Amino acid sequence: MLAKLARVLPHGPYLFEPKWDGFRCMAFVSLDDVDLRSRNQRPLARYFPEVVSDLLCLETGCVLDGELVAQRDGIADFSALLARLHPAKSRAEQLSNETPATFVAFDALAVGGDNVMDLPFTERRARLEALLAGRGLAHVTISPITDDANVAQGWLDVAPNPGIDGVVAKPTDLRYEPGKRAMTKVKPERSVDCVVAGMRAYDGEAPAVASLLLALFDHHDELRHVGVAASFRAAERVTVFRELVPLVVPLAQHPWREGFALEGGPTGRLRGAAGRWTPAMTMDWIPLAPERVCEVTYDQRDGYRFRHPAKFKRWRPDRDAASCTVEQLER
């Protein structure tokens, strides 16, 4: 069951949960086996043996919906979760101790052989609580829940923070409807002013922008690549390209002449993330004098890097590029 996006909490008979920042996961549990599946049906059990072991302790058949989250040094860390998807069994076992994961259950589809999908959510939640109550499992827990919109707003006010990036609202009488956007995920829009330090382009009838390379100055006054913006209509792509052409500079004169995002990281492999580039790689971007500033909106980030492509909102001719620092994200 999926969720539609909203920017504010809905009113009415709702129950609210934190929106967990991890891997959505279905757990199919029998007396002697556990099958963990991602939203796109990818098998996950081999990567999370500690979660499998705890689910086997339930000693009853069930199908649970939840989220896998991982921790590094006691703090939820999406990069650490990505790193858990290692093909070697020995490495998976090692990572289960170094960066343990937790299955946060928030719904039940079947309990003890009973299909409960047609029950109202309040009854499914009661079945879930009864199943997990008093178990004391280290790697399986139940999501907090409230009917108090003020408490839910408090969760929104601190998002994004490690592990939580919004709130999920569920009608109290909601049945479990696979594939339907029957829930509401509430995520406040967050914006930041970034320096446009480069662009990627493609040729058509006229040269056009494919994406903008976004940057912020760090505490050492170095220009850090933080992500890309790629949300332009077809006509805008040509116009923006023409606007930026006067800012094109030789690589030798650019702050990234020796590469960018050299620190790497698991999220650099994701589409739209601040991927690593060195001069030894193909030159697939056009250096721009880091003078133009734009405002973008984004959803999730890992450190100073946007996890997904940001959305271009507007140019900021009133902002000086040097004033666009990582402190915006820290605040």
Protein Blocks (a to p, Z undefined) as FASTA:
>chain_A
ZZdddfbdcedjdddddddddddddddddfkbccdddfkopafklmmmmlmmmmmmnopa
cdddddddddeehiacfklmmmmmcfblklmmmmmmmmccddddfbdfbgghiacklpcf
klmmmmmmmmmgonlpakbccddddfbfklmmmmmmmpccehiacdcdddfklccdehia
fbccdddddddddddfbdcddddfbccdfbdcdddddfkopacdfbdcfbdcfklmmmmm
mmmmmmpccfklpfklnoghklgpjklmpghiacdddfkbccfbdcdddfbccddddfbd
ehjacfbdcddfbdcfkbcfklmcfklmmZZ
